[in-house]
């Protein structure tokens, strides 16, 4: 495999920074949840719960702390705010009575679905004039890139 040039690496880095700045969870959450501040931190908690579910892992306050890179007291406050907003509920862990799991409420699931629809709409518009081959190639390569980053 040929070595990547410095210019290619720099182009990828610039693109990733631009994505991070322009397409954060909160930016997309505000698009998906109109109103003062959108769903805010509650959406971040829902995002962690969804990711844990997809990975087959339990969603806990510790998982929220790890995923959002905050300490446990901050994660606990974020979860409490999401519970108070009616987006998340606490559920007793049937395997370990000392542990509390997090699950989305119906309103939380609806907000996540709305956010997915909004994200997909934004992404589809950005690639609207791309060929089917380009969209498929981009999806394949971006997925491969993200998986490689996660494996590091």
C-alpha positions as CSV (number, residue, x, y, z in Angstrom):
1,X,0.0,0.0,0.0
2,X,1.5,3.4,-1.0
3,X,2.3,5.8,1.8
4,X,-0.1,8.6,2.4
5,X,1.2,12.1,1.6
6,X,1.4,14.8,4.3
7,X,-1.1,16.8,2.2
8,X,-3.6,13.9,2.3
9,X,-3.2,13.5,6.1
10,X,-3.6,17.3,6.6
11,X,-6.7,17.3,4.4
12,X,-8.3,14.5,6.4
13,X,-7.4,16.3,9.7
14,X,-8.9,19.6,8.4
15,X,-12.1,17.8,7.3
16,X,-12.5,16.1,10.7
17,X,-12.0,19.3,12.6
18,X,-14.6,21.0,10.4
19,X,-17.1,18.1,11.0
20,X,-16.5,18.3,14.7
21,X,-17.1,22.0,14.8
22,X,-20.1,22.0,12.6
23,X,-21.9,18.7,13.4
24,X,-21.8,18.2,17.1
25,X,-24.5,16.2,18.9
26,X,-25.8,19.4,20.4
27,X,-25.9,21.2,17.0
28,X,-27.9,18.3,15.5
29,X,-30.0,18.0,18.6
30,X,-31.0,21.6,18.4
31,X,-32.0,21.1,14.8
32,X,-34.1,18.1,15.7
33,X,-35.7,19.6,18.9
34,X,-36.8,23.1,18.2
35,X,-37.3,25.3,21.2
36,X,-35.2,27.0,23.8
37,X,-32.0,25.0,23.9
38,X,-33.4,21.9,22.3
39,X,-33.0,18.8,24.5
40,X,-29.5,19.8,25.7
41,X,-27.8,17.4,28.0
42,X,-30.8,15.1,27.9
43,X,-30.0,14.4,24.3
44,X,-26.4,13.6,25.2
45,X,-27.6,11.1,27.8
46,X,-30.0,9.5,25.2
47,X,-27.2,9.3,22.7
48,X,-25.1,7.4,25.3
49,X,-28.0,5.1,26.1
50,X,-28.5,4.3,22.4
51,X,-24.8,3.7,21.8
52,X,-24.7,1.3,24.8
53,X,-27.7,-0.5,23.6
54,X,-26.2,-0.9,20.1
55,X,-23.0,-2.3,21.7
56,X,-25.0,-4.7,23.9
57,X,-23.7,-3.0,27.0
58,X,-25.6,-1.7,30.0
59,X,-26.4,2.0,30.1
60,X,-25.5,3.4,33.5
61,X,-24.4,6.7,35.0
62,X,-20.8,5.4,34.8
63,X,-21.3,4.8,31.0
64,X,-22.6,8.3,30.7
65,X,-19.6,9.7,32.6
66,X,-17.2,7.7,30.4
67,X,-18.8,8.5,27.1
68,X,-19.2,12.2,27.8
69,X,-15.8,12.5,29.5
70,X,-17.2,14.0,32.7
71,X,-16.9,12.9,36.3
72,X,-19.6,10.8,37.9
73,X,-21.3,13.6,39.9
74,X,-21.7,15.6,36.7
75,X,-23.0,12.5,34.9
76,X,-25.4,11.9,37.7
77,X,-26.7,15.5,37.3
78,X,-27.1,15.1,33.6
79,X,-29.0,11.9,34.1
80,X,-31.2,13.5,36.7
81,X,-32.0,16.3,34.3
82,X,-32.9,13.9,31.6
83,X,-35.1,12.0,34.0
84,X,-36.8,15.3,35.1
85,X,-37.3,16.2,31.5
86,X,-39.1,12.9,30.9
87,X,-36.6,11.6,28.4
88,X,-35.0,8.8,30.5
89,X,-36.1,6.5,33.3
90,X,-34.1,4.5,35.8
91,X,-34.6,0.8,35.8
92,X,-33.4,-1.7,38.5
93,X,-30.8,-4.1,37.1
94,X,-32.4,-7.6,37.4
95,X,-28.9,-9.2,37.6
96,X,-27.4,-6.8,40.2
97,X,-29.9,-5.1,42.6
98,X,-27.3,-2.5,43.5
99,X,-27.0,-1.2,40.0
100,X,-29.4,1.1,38.2
101,X,-29.8,1.0,34.4
102,X,-30.9,3.8,32.2
103,X,-33.6,3.5,29.5
104,X,-35.3,6.0,27.2
105,X,-38.9,6.9,27.8
106,X,-41.4,7.1,24.9
107,X,-40.6,10.8,24.7
108,X,-36.9,10.0,24.7
109,X,-37.3,7.4,21.9
110,X,-39.3,9.9,19.9
111,X,-36.7,12.6,20.3
112,X,-33.9,10.2,19.2
113,X,-36.0,9.2,16.1
114,X,-36.6,12.8,15.3
115,X,-32.9,13.6,15.6
116,X,-32.0,10.6,13.4
117,X,-34.4,11.8,10.7
118,X,-33.0,15.4,10.9
119,X,-29.4,14.2,10.7
120,X,-30.2,11.9,7.8
121,X,-32.0,14.8,6.0
122,X,-29.0,17.1,6.5
123,X,-26.6,14.5,5.3
124,X,-28.7,13.6,2.3
125,X,-28.9,17.2,1.3
126,X,-25.1,17.6,1.6
127,X,-24.7,14.6,-0.8
128,X,-27.7,15.4,-2.9
129,X,-25.8,15.9,-6.1
130,X,-23.4,12.9,-5.6
131,X,-23.7,9.8,-7.6
132,X,-25.0,6.6,-6.0
133,X,-21.5,5.2,-6.4
134,X,-19.9,8.2,-4.6
135,X,-22.4,7.9,-1.8
136,X,-21.8,4.2,-1.4
137,X,-18.1,4.6,-1.5
138,X,-18.1,7.5,1.0
139,X,-20.3,5.5,3.4
140,X,-18.0,2.5,3.1
141,X,-14.8,4.5,3.6
142,X,-16.1,6.7,6.4
143,X,-17.3,3.6,8.3
144,X,-13.9,1.9,7.8
145,X,-12.1,5.1,8.9
146,X,-14.3,5.4,12.1
147,X,-13.8,1.8,12.9
148,X,-10.0,2.1,12.5
149,X,-10.0,5.2,14.8
150,X,-12.0,3.3,17.4
151,X,-9.6,0.4,17.3
152,X,-6.6,2.6,18.3
